[in-house]
Amino acid sequence: MKNQNDQTSEGLNQIFEIINAKGDEGELNEIVNHSDKETSQTEQPQKNK
């Protein structure tokens, strides 16, 4: 499990990647798809109480 500092750092890196993409749809889609993959891998199912 990643700690909060690692998650914050990855989020900031993603923001800079988006800014640097400068509207390039292909690059923006790649950033989003990469983020979706990481999110689905790190999410853990929550138990119902």
RAPEKA-V74322 format. One record per residue. N is the residue number from 0. OMEGA is omega in whole degrees, -180 to 180 (* if undefined). D_CENTER is the distance of its C-alpha to the mean C-alpha in Angstrom with 1 decimal. Layout:
n,omega,d_center
N,OMEGA,D_CENTER
N,OMEGA,D_CENTER
//
This chain:
n,omega,d_center
0,-179,14.8
1,177,12.7
2,-174,14.4
3,179,13.4
4,178,13.9
5,180,11.4
6,178,8.6
7,179,10.0
8,179,10.3
9,178,6.8
10,178,6.1
11,177,9.3
12,180,8.8
13,178,6.4
14,179,9.2
15,177,11.7
16,180,10.6
17,179,11.0
18,-178,14.2
19,180,15.5
20,175,15.1
21,174,17.9
22,178,17.9
23,-175,17.8
24,180,16.8
25,-179,16.3
26,178,13.9
27,178,11.9
28,179,12.0
29,179,10.9
30,-179,7.7
31,-180,7.1
32,178,8.5
33,179,6.6
34,179,3.3
35,179,6.3
36,-179,8.0
37,-179,6.1
38,-179,6.3
39,179,9.8
40,-175,10.8
41,-180,10.3
42,176,11.8
43,179,15.5
44,179,18.1
45,179,20.0
46,177,23.7
47,-180,26.0
48,*,28.6
//
